[in-house]
Amino acid sequence: MRFSRHLAVPAAAVAALAATTALAVVAVPAAATPERTATGSVAAAPVLTTGGAGGTAVAPGDALAAPLAKGTVATFYSTATSTTGVTCAVAQLAGTVLTNPAAPGSATGSLTGLTFGSCTSNVTGVTSVRSLTVGNLPYGVTLSDGPGLPVTLTGGSAGPVQATAVLNSWFGTITCTYQLTGAFTGAADNGAHSLAFRNEHFAKSGGSGLCPGDGYFSATYGPVADTTQPGSPAVSVN
């Protein structure tokens, strides 16, 4: 004779177990789940943050600033491969964030300042550098979180990206004016919180016949800081 090993469970016990399970689910706090949008998807971090990737959002209207990266110089050479031209030991960029959407995407800004100081020249006949300035500010800025973290500068309503060097020479003071040809592009680096530009090509647009026909600009700025936030934290691109 065989006996069944299945025991009958009273209906009341089943109901009690179901109620206990339901209470346990309800008791899970909402904070334990990721923040979600109205459509149910997890909210993405914005393109620009402080405090590292996925940190505090950089707000539209915040001011950003950066000096030359430590141990570097800004250069404006006559060719892409030469070391002849103007070298500046001091430089500073400044701008304002216009948009900072959720990643993936691109943040936009306005470059309002690009200054240079402590400049020298090794061009034969040039005795000193009076100034190196940029014109037609502000420029448009786009910072993308795409591959390579590309950064793009574009001329604004005042005109194209322009640079002017005023030099003291054997022949008196000469002025050399250059305008950007093509795109002004660089790349961000989250490790150093920097922006790097290499061999941005400018063509002579005015000035003395003694001026070189071309100029190639290179510089690395960093760390880029949000000077609106307390402590001016460094900015990351997500």
C-alpha positions in Angstrom: 0.0 0.0 0.0 1.4 3.5 -0.9 0.8 6.6 1.0 0.9 10.1 -0.5 3.6 12.4 0.8 1.7 15.6 -0.3 0.2 17.3 2.7 -2.9 19.5 2.3 -2.2 23.2 3.1 -5.2 25.0 4.7 -6.5 27.8 2.5 -6.2 30.2 5.4 -2.4 29.6 5.6 -2.0 30.3 1.8 -3.9 33.6 2.2 -1.7 34.7 5.1 1.5 34.0 3.2 0.3 36.0 0.2 -0.6 39.0 2.5 2.9 38.9 4.1 4.6 38.8 0.8 2.6 41.8 -0.5 3.5 43.8 2.7 7.2 43.0 2.1 7.1 44.4 -1.4 5.3 47.5 -0.4 7.8 48.1 2.4 10.7 48.5 -0.1 11.6 52.2 0.0 11.4 54.1 -3.3 15.0 55.4 -2.9 16.3 51.8 -3.5 15.4 52.0 -7.2 17.1 54.3 -9.8 15.4 57.6 -10.7 13.2 57.2 -13.7 11.7 59.6 -16.1 8.0 59.9 -16.9 8.4 57.2 -19.6 9.9 54.8 -17.1 13.5 55.0 -18.4 16.4 55.7 -16.1 17.3 59.4 -16.1 20.7 60.1 -17.8 23.4 62.3 -16.5 23.9 65.6 -18.4 26.8 66.0 -20.8 28.8 68.3 -18.4 29.1 67.6 -14.7 31.4 68.5 -11.8 32.6 66.0 -9.2 33.5 63.4 -11.8 31.4 61.6 -14.4 27.8 61.4 -13.4 28.3 64.1 -10.8 26.6 67.5 -10.3 25.1 69.0 -13.4 26.7 72.2 -14.8 23.8 74.6 -15.1 23.1 76.7 -18.2 24.5 80.2 -17.4 27.4 78.9 -15.3 30.8 80.4 -16.1 33.7 78.2 -17.1 37.4 79.1 -17.1 40.8 77.5 -17.7 44.4 78.5 -17.7 47.1 76.9 -19.8 47.7 73.3 -18.6 50.7 73.2 -16.1 54.0 72.9 -17.9 52.7 73.9 -21.4 52.8 76.9 -23.6 50.5 78.3 -26.4 52.2 78.5 -29.8 51.4 80.2 -33.1 53.9 78.9 -35.6 54.4 79.6 -39.3 53.9 76.0 -40.4 52.4 72.8 -38.9 55.8 71.3 -38.4 58.1 74.2 -37.5 59.0 75.8 -34.2 59.3 79.3 -35.6 56.8 81.9 -34.5 55.2 83.2 -31.3 55.2 81.4 -28.0 53.1 82.5 -25.0 53.7 81.2 -21.4 50.4 82.6 -20.1 47.0 82.1 -21.6 43.4 81.9 -20.3 40.0 81.0 -21.8 36.6 81.9 -20.4 33.1 81.2 -21.4 29.5 80.6 -20.4 27.4 77.4 -20.7 24.3 77.8 -22.9 22.8 74.3 -23.0 23.7 71.1 -21.1 21.3 68.3 -22.2 21.2 64.7 -21.0 23.9 62.4 -22.4 24.5 61.2 -25.0 24.7 64.5 -26.8 26.5 67.9 -27.0 26.6 70.8 -24.6 26.9 74.3 -26.1 28.5 77.5 -24.8 29.8 80.9 -25.7 33.6 81.6 -25.6 33.8 85.1 -24.3 37.5 85.4 -23.5 40.8 84.0 -25.0 43.8 86.0 -23.8 47.6 85.6 -24.0 50.6 87.0 -22.1 54.3 86.6 -21.6 54.8 86.1 -25.3 58.1 85.8 -27.2 59.2 85.3 -30.8 62.1 83.6 -32.4 61.4 85.0 -35.9 64.5 86.6 -37.4 64.1 90.4 -37.3 61.5 90.3 -34.5 62.8 91.8 -31.3 59.7 91.4 -29.0 56.0 90.7 -29.0 53.7 93.5 -28.1 50.5 91.5 -28.0 48.7 88.4 -29.4 44.9 88.8 -29.3 41.8 87.2 -30.8 39.0 89.2 -32.4 35.3 88.9 -33.2 34.4 87.4 -29.8 32.2 85.7 -28.7 32.7 82.3 -30.4 30.3 79.4 -30.3 31.5 76.3 -28.5 30.2 72.7 -28.8 31.4 69.9 -26.4 30.4 66.4 -27.4 30.5 63.2 -25.4 31.1 61.2 -28.7 34.2 59.2 -29.4 37.3 61.3 -28.5 35.2 63.9 -26.7 35.5 66.5 -29.6 35.3 70.2 -29.0 34.5 72.7 -31.8 34.8 76.5 -31.9 32.9 78.5 -34.5 32.8 82.2 -35.4 29.9 84.2 -34.1 27.8 87.1 -35.4 30.8 89.4 -35.1 32.7 87.4 -37.7 35.2 84.5 -38.1 37.7 83.4 -35.6 40.6 85.9 -35.9 44.1 86.4 -34.4 46.3 89.5 -34.5 50.0 89.7 -33.5 51.7 93.0 -32.9 55.4 92.7 -33.1 58.4 95.0 -32.6 61.0 94.4 -35.3 64.2 95.8 -36.9 61.9 97.6 -39.2 59.5 99.1 -36.6 56.2 97.8 -35.3 54.4 95.4 -37.6 50.9 94.0 -37.3 49.9 90.6 -38.6 46.2 89.6 -38.8 45.0 86.0 -39.5 41.7 84.3 -39.9 40.8 80.7 -39.3 40.6 78.4 -42.3 38.3 75.3 -41.9 37.2 74.0 -38.5 38.7 74.9 -35.1 38.5 71.5 -33.4 40.1 70.0 -30.3 39.4 67.3 -27.7 38.5 67.1 -24.0 40.4 64.9 -21.6 38.5 63.9 -18.4 41.7 62.7 -16.7 43.2 66.2 -16.8 39.9 68.0 -17.2 41.5 69.8 -20.1 40.8 71.0 -23.7 43.6 70.5 -26.3 43.9 72.1 -29.7 46.6 71.2 -32.2 47.8 73.0 -35.4 44.6 75.0 -35.9 45.3 76.6 -39.3 45.0 80.4 -39.8 45.7 82.2 -43.0 47.0 85.8 -43.2 44.2 88.3 -43.8 46.0 91.6 -43.4 49.0 93.4 -42.1 52.6 93.9 -43.1 54.2 92.1 -46.0 56.8 90.8 -43.5 54.2 88.6 -41.8 54.2 84.9 -42.5 51.4 83.7 -44.8 50.1 81.2 -42.3 49.8 80.6 -38.6 49.2 77.3 -36.8 47.9 77.5 -33.2 48.3 74.9 -30.5 47.5 75.0 -26.8 46.2 72.8 -24.0 43.9 74.5 -21.4 43.1 72.9 -18.0 41.7 72.2 -15.6 38.4 73.6 -16.9 36.5 74.8 -13.9 32.9 75.8 -13.2 33.7 79.1 -11.5 30.0 79.7 -10.6 29.9 76.7 -8.3 31.5 77.0 -4.8 35.1 76.0 -4.9 35.3 76.2 -8.7 35.2 72.4 -9.3 36.6 70.8 -12.4 34.3 69.9 -15.2 33.9 66.4 -16.8 32.3 65.3 -20.1 29.9 62.3 -19.7 
